[in-house]
Amino acid sequence: MTSIAITSFRGELPALTPRLLQPTNAQAARNVNLRKGSLRAEYAPLPVTGIGGVITPSSIYRYPFGNDGQGFWFAWGDGKQVNAAKSPLAKDAWSRVYWTGDGFPKMAPIGVATQGAGPYPSGFYRLGIPAPVSAPLVTEAGNSGTPPATQVNATYIVTYVSAYGEEGPPSPASNIITRWDGAEDQLVGKINVQLPAAPTGPYNIVTKRLYRSESGGEFLYLADFPVAQTSWLDETNSDGLGIACPSLTWDMPDPTMVGLVEMPNGIFAGFFDNTLCFCEPYYPHAWPVDYQISFPDKIVGLGVTTAGLVVATTGRPRLVTGTTPAAMSASDPDADRVCVSRGSVVDMGEYVVYASTEGLVAVSGGEPQLITEGILTPEQWQALNPASIHACRYEGRYLGFYDGGCFALAPGEGIEFIDVHAANSYYDIAASSLYLIQGSTISKWRGGPSMTYRWRSKIFEFPPGSANFSCGKVVADTYPVRFRVFADQALVLDEPVNGAGMFRLPAGYADAREWQVEASGTAEVFSIQIANTPSELT
């Protein structure tokens, strides 16, 4: 019995000669969806909305709040690679959103980000609260009565606090002054405190917060004042002080920080140059310098996975692990796998994948693996212009968009190419939907009609005279299916198949050694067969 029977369909392995492919792999797999093992058509994107006011959008984000539950589309243009994340607080009263890549790091509550008719975000505040430039000035305000037994050396600091309770790092310490600490029957020493002015800029600072330290101890809470207040008379006993200042190290993020990602335990991460940064857990405005980790190589992108935070660089990738920013540690694998595109870095669950100069690299707990090895040759990979790749995870596959179109790849299953172009993409986790930027329009992945697919088999080789194929069968969900048969590169048959019954092939190719079959159309195909005799068809 001599026949060709294909009952399961997989993608391409362009690195292999068509003769060495498995029967299920393809020479060409274009516009196909092979997730179920059958041959199905991929669906075209469907335009869902325009982006008014942003002529050439390069990044988008679906802000999930407001607009009667519909949310808002945020968009940025001019080639900006923006990373946005909503507040790590489960029930943030202001529905804040944070983003990097659009100048200095920014944040906005719903009332600022979505004011007016758009484009959105329509307003912002700078992320972080600055430290006062100058120290408070303290002087004696005059004491009278019997001096108490306790006299202490005191010094003061001031912090700024935003309307959202975000407290910044402290000012320099004031001059040291000796003050009385009176008992109930004694007068308290009075200290006049001159408060530093608040800075100008988009910070939304509403409060000055004063702390006092005595005899070199901690700075303890003293009082809050309106931001415009410039002086205050301190008459507070030591036992009237509050908690220690929590924001001694709560620096603003570096103004060039980009690549914002959200990690477990309320932690945000970002980077600038070769430096990885972490925020204080659940305080995304605070980015202590003590939490920074520097690497020998410049950072290109970040990816969060179940194993930790993958740092893709211009040299070796690193896996950073830890449950708190103060306890983060980085691995140092013995392999240089250069990342060439920030947008290509994708969390695939147990590992992160990114585009390198050699192919797609997967990083988890061990050494980085080149997952396109055996799928694409170095020359074929370079033809995709890997520096142009931006990607996302979709249905367990790595979906990459490049200058020439799109590809879908699952390790061990091959690659499929799709005739879809996009400037960038965004996966909405809440809606389980993928959106693309196409021109000035946002389109929903798989929202449109079926695309026309083409799937061509491997080259099947037979001894001369043994493959005298005379009949065939295509089992599909619907018909017609365009079917082609090639013998020694010659086109033997190119006809629509209109049903599940047997059809005849032209005679005259008994000496052919190499055979290929191809299906195209929009109908789902379950099996393809050609055989010498009808009895060999199942």
N, C-alpha and C positions, 0 to 999 in steps of 0.2 A: 504493500500500500504506500502510495506517495501522495502527500497532500500538504497543504499549509492551513493551519487552524490557529487563529488568534482569538482567545477568549478573555484576555486581560490586557489593558493598555497602560503603558507608562511613557515617561517623557524621553527626551533626547539625551544621548551621551556623545556629544560631538567630538570628544577626545578620542573615541574609538573609531576604527574603520567600520563601515556599515556591515561588513561581513562578520565581525566579531560581536555584534550586539546580541543580547538575549532576544528571543522571539517577541517578548512583550515590549521591548524598547523600540524607539522610533528614530528614524533618520530626521524626520521633521515632525514637530508637534507644535502647531501654530493655532492660537486662539482656542485651546482645548482646556477642559476642566476634567482632570483624571482622578479626583479624590475618591470616587467610588469604584474605581477599577474599570468602569465602562468608558466609552468614548463619548464625551458630552461637549457641547459648545459652551464657551465662556460668554458671559453677557457683557454688553457694552456699558460704559458709564452713562448715567442719566444726569444732565444738568438740573440742579435743584434751586440755585439762587445765584444772582450776580453779587459782586462786591463793589457797591457804589463808593466812589471816592478813592479807591485804590486801583490804579490803572493796571499795574503789573504786580499782582500779589505774589509773594514768594513764600509766605508762611501763614497758616491759618490755625485757629483754635476754636473749639466749640465751648463757649461759656455757658454752663448748664442752668444758670439762674435767670429769673425774670421773664418778661415778655409772655405772660400767661402760661408759663411752663414750657415755652418753646425755646428759651435761651436766646443767645446772640452769637453771631459769627464774628470773631475777631480776625483781623487781617493786617499783615504788614507787607510792605513792598520794598522795592529797590534792592532786591537780592538778599535781604536780611534773613538770617537763619535764627528764628525765634523759638525758644522753648518756654512753654507756659505750664503752670500747675495751679490748681486751686488750693485753698488753705488746708493745712494738715489738721486743723481743728474739725472735729466731727460736726459740730453745730456752730459754725462761725456766724455770729450775729450780723456781720457786715458782708458775708459772701465774698471774701477777698480772693483775688487772683494775683499771681506773681509771674513775672516773666523776665528773661534775659535775652540779649541779642539785638535789642533795639536801643543802642546807646548804653547808658548806665543801667544797672538792674532796677526794675520798677515793680510797683504793686498798685492795686486800686480796689476799693470796695465797689459794690454794685452801683451805688448812686453816682460814682465818679466815672466808672468805666463805661456805663451805658447811658449817659445823659445825652439828650438831643437825638437827632435823626441819623447819626452815624457819619462816617464810618467808625467802627469800634475797634479797640477801646478809644473812647472819646476824651479820656483824661487819665491822669496817673499821679502817683506820688513816687518820689525816689525811695527805693528800698533801703531801710536802715534809718537810724536816728543818729545825727552827728554828736560828737562830744563838744561841750562848750570850749571855745578857744582860750578864754581867760579864766582864772580862778576867782572865786568870790573874795571880796575884800572885807575883813572883819576888824572892828575897832571897839574899844570899851565905850559903852553908852552911859557910864556913870553908875557907881554903886554907892549905897549909903546904908547905915545901920552897922550892926556888929558883924565883922567878917566871920563866916562859918568855919568850922573845923576843916571842911573839905574845900580845897582849891585844886583845879585840874587844868592841865594844858590841853587846849582844844584846837582842832582844825576842821575845816568844812570842805565839802565838795558839792557840786550841783550836777544834776542830770536833766535832760529834756525828755518829756513824755508826750506821745502823740494822742490824738483823739481816740485811738484804738487800744490805748494802754501799753503801747510799745515804748519801752524805756531804753534810752541810749547809754553809752559809756559815760563815765564821769569827767568833770573838768579837772584840771590840775588842782592840787590841794591848796587851800588858802594859807595865809600866814598863820603861825601858831600864836595863840592868845591864851592868857590865864584867866579863868573865869571862876566865880563862886558857885558852889552847889549848895544852896541853902536848905535848912530844915523848915518845918512848918512855922516856927516862930522867928525865922530869919528871912531877910530879904534875899532874893535870888539875884545873882550877878546878871547884868544886862549886856548883851553883845549886839552891836549893830552890824548887820550883814548886808553888804552890797552885792546884788545878784547880777551875773553877766547877762548881757542882752542875748536874745534868741537870734539864730542865723536866718538869713533870707534863703529862699529856695522852696521847692515843692515837698515839704516834709509834714505839713499839717500838725505842727507842734502846738499844744494848747497848755502845757503845764511845765513849770520848773519844780524840780524836786530837790530838797535840801537834806543832806546827811551831815552828821557830826561824829568825829572821832575824839576820844579822850585818852590821854596818856599813851598814845600810839596803838590803841586798840582798833577794832573794826569801825567802819563808818556805818552808823545806825540812823535809821529814818528819823527825820525831824519834822518836816512839814512840806505841803504842796502849796504852790502859788499860781495864779494866772500868769500866762506867758508874758504879759506886759508889765508885771510888777518888777520893780528894780531894787527894792530894799525891804528889810524886815528886821524887827527887834526880837532877838532870841532871849526868852526868859524861861526856858525849859530846863527842869532838873534832869539829872542823869537818869533817874528812874522813870522819866517820861519818854525816853527814846524808844523807837520801834525796832523793826527787823533790820538785819544787815543789808547793805546795798547788793542786789543780785547781779548788777550789770557791769561790774568792774572790767570785764573782758569782752563785753558785747559790742564789738566793733561793727562798723558798717561793712558791707561786702566791698571788695575791690571794684572800682568803677568799670573795669574792663572784664569783669566776670561774665562768662557765658555758659551754655550747656546745662541749664538748670534741670535736675531730675529729682523725683521724689522717692525716698527710701522708706523702709519700715521705721516704726517708732518715732514718727513725726520729724524725720530728718530730711532736709534738702541738701543736695550737693551741687556744686558748680566748679568751674575752673577758670584760670587765666594763665596764659603762657604755659609753664611747666608745673603749676601749683594747683593741687586739688584742695577744695574748700568745703567745709561742712558748717551748717547753721546749728545754733543751740536747739536741742529737740523741742518742737512745738513753738519755737520763737523764730520764725523765718526772717525776721528783720535783723537778727543778731548773728554775726559771723566771726567768732573769736579767732585771732591769729594763731592761738595755741592749737587750734584744730586743723591747721593746714599741713599738708604733706607735699613735699617737693620731689620731683623725679628728674633723672638726667635728661629725659627727652620731653619735647613739647607735647602737651596733651591735645588730642584732636577731638575726642568725644567720650561720652560716658554711657554705660548701659547697666541697668539694674536687673539682676537675676536672683534666683533663689539661693545661689551660692555666695552672693555678695555684689560688690560694685566693680564692674569691669572698666578699667581706664585704658582706652585705646590711645596710643601715642605715635610719634614719628619713629619710634624704635620698638622696644618690647612692650607688650600689653601687661598690665598688672591687675591682679584680683585683690581688692581691698575688702577686708572683712572686719566685723565688730558690731556690737549692739549699741554702742554709744560713740559719739564723735571723739571723745577723749581716749577711747580704747581701740581705735582703728589701726590695723596693720596691713601692710602690702606684701604680696608675694613677689618673687623676682624670677620668672621663668627663664630658662636658658634658650630663648628663641626670639629672634627679631622678626616681628610680624607687623610691618608698618601699616598704619591706618591712613587712608588717603581721602576719606570723606566723612565728615561728622554726621551727615544725614543717613549714612549707610549703617550706623550702629543700631542694632535692634535686639531687644530682649526676646529670646525664643523660649523662655521658661526656665529650663535648667542650664542654659548657656546663652551667651551673647554672640551675635554674628556681626562682622563688619567687613568692609571691602579693603583689601590690602593690594599691594603691587602685584602679588602672585595669584590672588584669588580670594574667595570668601574664607574668612578665618572664624572659627568657633572657639570661645574661651569659657571655661568653667573652672573646676577645681584643679585641673592638671595642666599639662603643656598645651599651648594653643594648637589647634588642628586645622589643616587646610581642607575644607570640606568640598571644594570644587576640584580637588585632585582626582583624576579619572573621569571627570565630567567635561571639563574644558581644558584645553592646552593653554600655556601661557600666552600664546599669540591670540587665541580666541578670546581669552579673558581681556587682554588689552584692547581688543576691538570693541568691547563694550564701554570703553572710556570709564574705568572704575572711579575716577575722581568725580564723575558727574552723578554717581548713584545716590539716590535717597530711597529709603525702604521702610517696610513695616512688616509685622507678623500678621498673617491672615490665614485662618483655618490650618494652622500648624506649618504653613509654608513661609519661606522668606520671599516676599514680594518686592522685587527691586525695579525701580524706574531709572532709566539711563537715557542718554541723548537720543538713542535710536528707538526706544520703545520700553517694553517691560518684560521681565522674566519672573517665573515662579520656580522655586527650587526647594525640594525636600531631600535631605541627605540620604543617599542610597536609592533614590527613586528616579533621578534624572532631572532635567530642566525642560520647562515649556516656555515658549515665547508668545507674547500677546501684543497685538497691534494697538496699544494704548499709550499715549504720551501724557505726561503730567509734569508741571513745574515743581510740585511738592505734594505731599499726602498727609493726612491726619486720620488716625484711628480713634473713633469715639467709643470708649470702652462701655459707657453706660448704655449706648444704643446698639452696641455690637455692629457698628457700621463704619466703613472706610470711605473717606471723602478725598477727592483729588482737586488740585488747582489746574484748570485747563483754560488758558488765557485769562480773562477776567471773571471766570465763572467757577463756582464750586459744583462738582459733579459727584454723584453717589456711585460708588463701585457696584457693579452688577445691578444697577437700577434700570438699565435700558433693555433693548431687544437682544436676542441671540446674535452673536457674531458668527461668521462663516469660518468653520475650522478646516484644518487640513492635517491629516495624520498619515505619514508614510512609514511602512514597515522597514525592517532591516533587509539586507540582501540575503535571500535563501539560496544556497548552492546545492545542485543535484548533479549526479553523473549524466553525461549526454544520453539522451533517449529515455531516461527514467521518468522525467517530468513532462508527460504529454497531457497537460492540464486541459480539460475540456468543459468543466462546469464549476459553478461557484454558488455561494449563498451568503447573504448578509442579513443577520438578525438584528432588527432595530426596533425602537419604540414606536416610531412613526416613519413614514416614507414621503418623498424619495430620499435616497442617499446617493451622492455621486461616487462612483466606484471606478478605479483605474487599476489595470494590471500591466506590468512591464516585464518583458522577457529579453534578457541581454540588452538592456537599456532601451529597447524598442517598445513603443506604446502599443499594447495588444488590444486593450479594451478601455473605452472611456464613455461610460453610459450611466444614466440614472437607474438605480435599482428601485423598483416600485412596490416590492412585497417581499415576504419571507421565503418564497418558493425558490427553487433552483433556477439558475439561468445558465445559458451556454456561453463558452468562450470560443473565439475564432480558432480554427485549426491552422496547422502549418508551423508550429513552434516546438516540435517534438525534440529538436536537438538543442534547445536553449538550456544553458547551465544556470543562469542567474535569474531569479524571479523576485519581484517586489509587488506589493499591493498598497493601494492608497484609498482612503475614504475622505470625503469632504462634504460639508453641508451644515445643517443645524440640528438634525435629528440625533437622538441618543442611540449609539450602536453598542450591542452586547457581544457580537462575535462576527468574524470574517473568515470565510473558508474558500479555498479552491482545491480541486482534486482531479485525479485522472478519470474517475468514474462516479456516477451518481451514488453508488452504494457506499462510497467513502465519506460522503457528507453526512453529518449528524444532525 
